[in-house]
Amino acid sequence: MRQVATNYFHCETKTNYTMTTFLIMAGAVLTIIIILKSIKSKTTKRKSILDDLKEDPKYTDMQTLYKAMEALNEGGTEEDMIPEGYGEFGLEVTNPIPVNTVMGSITYLGKLRTLDGQKVEYNRIGSTEADNIDNPIDVYEILVLGKEHDTIYISPYNKKNSELAPKGYTLGHLNFRSN
């Protein structure tokens, strides 16, 4: 009986030793795998916000639209006044204010002030044409203190935004703070 007990104990010790060795080896392998994965993740280039945007269909649609609008502006002027324009600058359809795209119109109108510095409000009425201007001209109603003040004509098919203001106005700075 003693012999059986000794063999049993010896067998149990051998099993514990084998199990311990197995657990140590498994732990070592898992540790190596974790270290390798962390090294790989550090060397893998993280995606930037621009990479995320490029994958967004809305962004790619806007890029396509912007490029199309930019192509329309190729024939536009780089001057503050359209060379073919005549009449009162910005106040007559035959001499619209040149800006770059519709966003340029919004930027320009956001800077437009009365001579006493009052910020203006505006509403796009529609578009029109003039024989001396190649592309459509946008028509804006200008309001000061909520009252109709003027009509301004803008041509958004140019290479830059004009830095000139129509008679009776000045250009201020854009203010992004909400008051």
C-alpha positions as CSV (number, residue, x, y, z in Angstrom):
1,M,0.0,0.0,0.0
2,R,2.9,2.2,0.8
3,Q,4.3,1.7,-2.7
4,V,0.9,2.7,-4.3
5,A,0.7,5.8,-2.2
6,T,4.2,6.8,-3.1
7,N,3.5,6.2,-6.8
8,Y,0.3,8.2,-6.5
9,F,2.1,11.1,-4.8
10,H,5.0,10.9,-7.3
11,C,2.4,10.9,-10.2
12,E,0.5,13.9,-8.6
13,T,3.8,15.8,-8.2
14,K,4.8,15.1,-11.8
15,T,1.3,16.3,-13.0
16,N,1.6,19.5,-10.9
17,Y,5.1,20.0,-12.3
18,T,3.8,19.5,-15.9
19,M,0.8,21.7,-15.2
20,T,3.0,24.4,-13.7
21,T,5.4,24.3,-16.7
22,F,2.4,24.5,-19.1
23,L,1.0,27.5,-17.3
24,I,4.3,29.3,-17.3
25,M,4.8,28.5,-21.0
26,A,1.3,29.7,-21.9
27,G,1.8,32.9,-19.9
28,A,5.1,33.5,-21.6
29,V,3.5,33.0,-25.1
30,L,0.5,35.3,-24.2
31,T,2.9,37.9,-23.0
32,I,4.9,37.8,-26.2
33,I,1.7,38.0,-28.3
34,I,0.6,41.1,-26.3
35,I,4.0,42.8,-26.7
36,L,4.1,42.1,-30.4
37,K,0.6,43.4,-30.9
38,S,1.4,46.6,-29.0
39,I,4.5,47.1,-31.0
40,K,2.6,46.6,-34.3
41,S,-0.2,49.0,-33.2
42,K,2.4,51.7,-32.5
43,T,4.1,51.3,-35.9
44,T,0.7,51.2,-37.7
45,K,-0.1,54.7,-38.9
46,R,-3.2,56.0,-37.2
47,K,-5.9,57.5,-39.5
48,S,-6.2,61.3,-39.5
49,I,-9.4,63.3,-39.4
50,L,-8.8,64.0,-43.1
51,D,-8.6,60.3,-43.8
52,D,-11.9,59.9,-42.1
53,L,-13.4,62.7,-44.1
54,K,-12.2,61.3,-47.4
55,E,-14.1,58.1,-46.6
56,D,-17.3,60.1,-46.0
57,P,-19.6,60.2,-49.1
58,K,-21.0,63.6,-48.1
59,Y,-17.4,65.0,-48.1
60,T,-16.6,63.5,-51.4
61,D,-19.8,64.9,-52.9
62,M,-18.9,68.4,-51.5
63,Q,-15.4,68.1,-53.0
64,T,-16.9,67.2,-56.4
65,L,-19.3,70.2,-56.2
66,Y,-16.5,72.5,-55.1
67,K,-14.3,71.4,-58.0
68,A,-17.2,71.9,-60.5
69,M,-17.7,75.4,-59.1
70,E,-14.0,76.1,-59.2
71,A,-14.0,75.1,-62.9
72,L,-16.8,77.6,-63.5
73,N,-14.6,80.3,-62.0
74,E,-11.7,79.7,-64.3
75,G,-12.9,82.5,-66.7
76,G,-13.6,84.8,-63.8
77,T,-11.5,87.8,-62.8
78,E,-8.8,88.1,-60.2
79,E,-9.5,91.8,-59.9
80,D,-11.7,93.7,-57.4
81,M,-14.0,94.8,-60.2
82,I,-15.1,92.8,-63.3
83,P,-13.4,94.5,-66.2
84,E,-16.5,94.4,-68.4
85,G,-18.6,95.9,-65.6
86,Y,-20.2,99.4,-65.9
87,G,-22.5,101.5,-63.8
88,E,-22.4,101.8,-60.0
89,F,-20.3,99.0,-58.5
90,G,-22.4,96.4,-56.8
91,L,-25.6,98.5,-57.0
92,E,-26.3,97.9,-60.7
93,V,-26.7,94.5,-62.4
94,T,-24.2,95.5,-65.1
95,N,-21.4,95.9,-62.5
96,P,-21.8,93.1,-59.9
97,I,-19.4,92.4,-57.1
98,P,-17.0,89.6,-58.0
99,V,-16.6,86.8,-55.4
100,N,-15.3,83.2,-55.5
101,T,-18.3,80.8,-55.2
102,V,-21.5,81.0,-53.2
103,M,-19.4,80.6,-50.0
104,G,-17.5,83.7,-51.1
105,S,-20.9,85.6,-51.4
106,I,-21.7,84.6,-47.8
107,T,-18.2,85.7,-46.6
108,Y,-18.4,89.0,-48.5
109,L,-21.9,89.8,-47.2
110,G,-20.8,88.9,-43.7
111,K,-18.2,91.6,-43.9
112,L,-20.5,94.2,-45.4
113,R,-21.2,97.2,-43.1
114,T,-22.9,100.6,-43.5
115,L,-20.6,103.6,-43.4
116,D,-21.3,104.0,-39.7
117,G,-20.2,100.4,-39.0
118,Q,-23.7,98.8,-38.8
119,K,-23.7,95.2,-39.8
120,V,-26.2,94.4,-42.5
121,E,-28.6,91.6,-43.0
122,Y,-29.3,90.1,-46.4
123,N,-31.8,87.9,-48.3
124,R,-31.1,86.3,-51.6
125,I,-33.9,87.3,-53.9
126,G,-32.8,85.2,-56.9
127,S,-30.6,85.5,-59.9
128,T,-30.6,87.5,-63.1
129,E,-28.4,88.2,-66.1
130,A,-26.7,91.1,-67.8
131,D,-25.5,91.3,-71.4
132,N,-22.0,92.3,-70.4
133,I,-21.5,89.5,-67.7
134,D,-21.0,85.9,-68.8
135,N,-22.5,84.0,-65.8
136,P,-25.7,84.5,-63.8
137,I,-25.7,87.3,-61.2
138,D,-27.2,86.8,-57.7
139,V,-29.5,89.5,-56.4
140,Y,-29.5,90.3,-52.6
141,E,-31.9,92.5,-50.6
142,I,-29.8,94.4,-48.0
143,L,-31.5,95.2,-44.7
144,V,-30.3,97.6,-42.0
145,L,-31.9,97.4,-38.6
146,G,-34.6,95.1,-40.2
147,K,-35.5,97.7,-42.9
148,E,-35.0,97.4,-46.6
149,H,-32.0,99.5,-47.5
150,D,-30.6,98.4,-51.0
151,T,-30.3,95.8,-53.6
152,I,-26.8,94.4,-54.3
153,Y,-25.7,92.3,-57.2
154,I,-23.0,89.6,-56.8
155,S,-21.2,87.5,-59.4
156,P,-20.0,84.3,-57.6
157,Y,-18.0,83.0,-60.6
158,N,-14.6,84.7,-60.0
159,K,-11.2,83.7,-58.7
160,K,-11.3,85.8,-55.6
161,N,-13.5,87.9,-53.4
162,S,-13.5,91.6,-54.1
163,E,-12.1,93.9,-51.4
164,L,-14.1,96.8,-52.5
165,A,-17.4,97.9,-51.1
166,P,-20.3,99.5,-53.0
167,K,-21.0,103.2,-52.5
168,G,-22.5,103.8,-49.0
169,Y,-20.8,100.7,-47.5
170,T,-17.6,99.5,-46.2
171,L,-16.1,96.0,-45.5
172,G,-15.4,95.1,-41.9
173,H,-14.1,91.9,-40.4
174,L,-16.0,88.6,-40.0
175,N,-17.2,88.2,-36.5
176,F,-17.8,84.5,-35.5
177,R,-19.0,85.3,-32.0
178,S,-22.7,85.1,-31.3
179,N,-23.9,88.1,-29.4
